[in-house]
Structures are given as structure tokens and as C-alpha cells.
């Protein structure tokens, strides 16, 4: 069994991680929403036909758009994962197990790690950020994600934090329903959010868009 080590002035001492069964996968906490704007797709068909007067070329337009979307989606996601694997996920102990107010948990099933989640405390506003929640896609629908989320909430309450916050680019409603089931409230969304590795070039903005949703769970009033 894996172990967790965390604390805030020694609170929440080391203990074995819980063995669980499963829910979602998207690299270290990433679930992106690539897409071609509807206006671009519809307008592209009209413009292509007007300019070329060719049904064949117009019919090839969807293949071109899908190819461009795949290219930019893959490019951004690989850059994002590379960034994650060279920052906090490259040294979990340094980022999440040594600093006061932070922690890292893994869910283990049959000797295999099937899920992870991290908590990062912010002493300035007395909040904890839920980060890097990720569960193997082979273990979806078994409650692992919710159990991991509850671990972070327990940690926050035991360490007297006033609230827990998180940000997500997830597009699947299941992810948002999970956060709401844990008690989080949707507090805002950032359109055209820029992930690490995004160049914000015109083509990239045309073929890859990300919405960043912010959630907050108030545990107690300050």
C-alpha cells in the first residue's frame, strides 16, 4: 500500500493510503476541450464553395478542419503534460509532501496505483487548492474520484482551512457533477483560457479553445 505524508505544523500525520476501486483519466489532471467554433465551420463551407465553386473541395473541408483540430489538440496537450511532468509532478515529495499545508494521495487497487489527487495550501487566504485529480480510465464509475476528493476535504477541515478551491477544463458533465456532489459551487469561467505550452497564435485560437471553470467549497466563515 502507498503512504500519504502531509501536514500543517505536523497535523494530519502519516497514515496508509486507502485501497479503492475506480473513475477518469486525462494525464496529470487534464481534460481538455478542443474544438472548432461552429461559426468557423459553417462559414468555412460557404466561403470555400463561393471561392472554389467546387463541391469536391467543399466536401474535403471537414477533413481539413478535423486534421487541424487534431494537430493543435495533440500539440497543446503534449506540451501541457510535458510541463506538468517537469514541474510539480517531477518531484511530488518536494511540492506536496514537504511543504506545510500540502499533501498527496494515491488510490491503490491490487497493488496498482489507479488514482491520484493533491492538495496545496495557501496560507494568505487560508484556502486549499484541490489539484491533479486523475483516475485510470479502466476504473471509472466505481467512486474513486469522489473518495479522493473527500480526502482533500477531510484534510482541509482537519487543518482548519476556510475553503477548498479548484479549477478544471473538463467538458464532460460527469466531472462537474462530481464536484457539485462534493459540495463545490461553480464561481466562474474563463473563456479562451491559455494552458502552459499554448502560443496563442491565430491558428491555434481558431482550432483549439479551452474553458477554465472555477469551483469553491466554503467550509467555514472567516
C-alpha positions in Angstrom: 0.0 0.0 0.0 1.2 3.5 -0.8 1.5 6.1 2.0 0.5 9.7 2.4 2.6 12.3 4.2 1.4 15.8 4.7 0.7 18.3 7.3 0.4 21.8 8.6 2.6 22.2 11.6 2.6 18.4 12.0 -1.2 18.0 11.7 -2.7 15.0 9.8 0.2 12.6 10.4 1.3 9.9 8.0 -1.0 7.0 7.5 -1.6 4.3 4.9 -3.4 5.3 1.8 -6.8 3.7 1.2 -7.2 0.9 -1.3 -10.1 1.8 -3.6 -11.8 0.9 -6.9 -12.0 3.4 -9.8 -13.2 6.7 -12.2 -11.5 9.2 -15.0 -8.2 9.6 -16.8 -6.6 12.6 -18.6 -2.9 12.7 -17.7 -2.0 14.6 -14.6 -5.3 16.3 -14.0 -6.1 17.4 -17.6 -9.3 17.0 -19.5 -9.3 19.5 -22.4 -12.0 20.8 -24.7 -10.5 21.2 -28.2 -13.0 22.3 -30.8 -13.6 24.3 -34.0 -16.1 27.1 -33.4 -19.5 26.5 -35.1 -19.3 29.8 -36.9 -15.9 28.9 -38.3 -17.2 25.5 -39.6 -20.3 26.9 -41.1 -18.7 30.0 -42.6 -15.8 27.9 -43.9 -18.2 25.8 -46.0 -19.8 28.8 -47.6 -16.6 30.6 -48.2 -14.9 27.5 -49.7 -17.8 26.9 -52.1 -18.0 30.6 -53.1 -14.3 30.8 -53.8 -13.7 27.4 -55.4 -17.1 26.7 -57.0 -16.2 23.1 -56.3 -18.4 20.6 -54.3 -15.4 18.3 -54.1 -13.1 20.8 -52.4 -16.0 21.9 -50.2 -16.6 18.3 -49.1 -12.9 18.0 -48.3 -13.1 20.9 -45.9 -14.4 18.8 -42.9 -11.3 16.5 -43.3 -9.0 19.5 -43.3 -10.7 21.1 -40.2 -10.6 17.8 -38.3 -6.9 17.4 -39.2 -6.1 20.8 -38.0 -8.0 20.3 -34.8 -6.2 17.1 -34.1 -2.8 18.6 -34.8 -3.3 21.6 -32.4 -5.1 19.5 -29.8 -2.2 17.0 -29.7 0.4 19.8 -29.7 -1.2 21.6 -26.8 -1.9 18.5 -24.7 1.6 17.1 -25.1 3.1 20.5 -24.1 0.8 20.6 -21.1 1.7 17.1 -20.0 5.4 17.9 -20.5 5.1 21.0 -18.4 3.3 19.0 -15.6 5.9 16.3 -15.6 8.7 18.8 -15.4 7.2 20.9 -12.5 5.2 19.6 -9.6 4.8 16.0 -10.9 8.5 15.6 -11.3 9.1 15.9 -7.6 5.9 15.1 -5.7 7.7 15.0 -2.3 9.2 18.4 -2.8 5.9 20.0 -4.0 3.3 18.2 -2.0 4.7 16.2 0.9 7.3 18.6 2.5 5.5 22.0 2.4 3.2 22.6 5.4 -0.5 22.6 4.3 0.1 20.3 1.3 -0.5 16.6 0.8 -0.6 14.0 -1.9 -2.7 10.8 -2.0 -2.9 7.7 -4.3 -5.6 5.2 -4.6 -4.3 1.6 -4.9 -6.1 -1.4 -6.1 -4.4 -4.9 -6.3 -1.0 -3.3 -6.0 -1.6 -0.8 -8.8 -2.0 2.9 -8.5 -5.3 3.7 -10.1 -5.8 7.3 -8.9 -4.1 10.4 -7.5 -5.0 13.7 -6.0 -3.1 16.6 -4.4 -3.8 19.4 -2.0 -1.9 22.7 -2.0 -2.4 25.1 0.9 -2.4 28.9 0.6 -1.8 30.5 4.0 -2.5 34.0 2.7 -6.2 33.4 2.1 -6.5 30.2 4.2 -7.6 28.0 1.3 -6.6 24.7 -0.1 -6.4 24.0 -3.8 -7.5 20.6 -5.0 -5.1 19.6 -7.7 -4.1 16.8 -10.1 -7.1 14.7 -9.6 -6.8 11.8 -12.0 -8.2 8.3 -12.1 -7.3 5.5 -14.5 -10.0 5.2 -17.3 -10.2 1.5 -16.7 -11.7 2.1 -13.2 -14.4 4.7 -14.0 -17.8 4.6 -12.3 -16.6 3.0 -9.0 -16.3 6.1 -6.8 -12.6 6.6 -6.7 -12.7 10.2 -7.8 -15.2 11.1 -5.1 -13.2 9.2 -2.5 -10.1 11.1 -3.5 -12.0 14.4 -3.4 -13.3 13.7 0.1 -9.7 13.0 1.3 -8.8 16.6 0.3 -11.9 18.0 2.1 -11.1 16.0 5.2 -7.5 17.3 5.1 -8.8 20.9 4.7 -11.2 20.6 7.7 -8.7 18.9 10.0 -6.2 21.7 9.2 -8.7 24.5 9.8 -8.8 25.9 6.3 -11.8 28.0 5.5 -12.4 26.8 1.9 -11.3 24.5 -0.9 -10.9 25.7 -4.5 -10.2 24.0 -7.8 -10.0 24.8 -11.5 -10.9 22.5 -14.3 -11.0 22.4 -18.1 -13.2 19.3 -18.1 -16.1 19.3 -20.7 -17.8 16.1 -19.5 -20.8 16.9 -17.3 -19.9 13.9 -15.1 -16.8 15.8 -13.9 -18.8 18.9 -13.0 -21.5 16.8 -11.3 -18.7 15.1 -9.3 -17.5 18.5 -7.9 -21.1 19.6 -7.2 -21.8 16.3 -5.4 -18.8 17.1 -3.1 -20.4 20.4 -2.3 -18.4 22.7 -4.6 -20.2 25.7 -6.1 -19.4 27.0 -9.6 -18.0 30.5 -9.2 -16.8 31.5 -12.7 -15.5 30.5 -16.1 -12.6 31.9 -18.1 -13.1 31.8 -21.9 -10.2 31.1 -24.2 -8.0 30.0 -21.3 -4.3 29.7 -22.1 -2.6 26.5 -20.9 1.1 26.1 -20.5 2.6 25.4 -23.9 -0.1 27.4 -25.8 1.3 30.0 -28.1 -2.0 31.9 -28.6 -1.3 32.1 -32.4 -4.2 32.8 -34.7 -4.4 29.3 -36.0 -4.2 27.8 -32.5 -7.0 30.0 -31.3 -9.1 29.0 -34.3 -8.7 25.3 -33.8 -8.2 24.9 -30.1 -10.3 26.5 -27.4 -10.3 25.9 -23.7 -12.7 27.0 -21.0 -11.4 27.1 -17.4 -14.1 26.6 -14.8 -13.5 27.6 -11.2 -15.2 26.0 -8.2 -15.2 26.8 -4.5 -16.4 25.0 -1.4 -16.7 27.2 1.7 -16.0 25.1 4.8 -16.4 27.9 7.4 -16.7 31.7 7.6 -13.6 33.6 8.5 
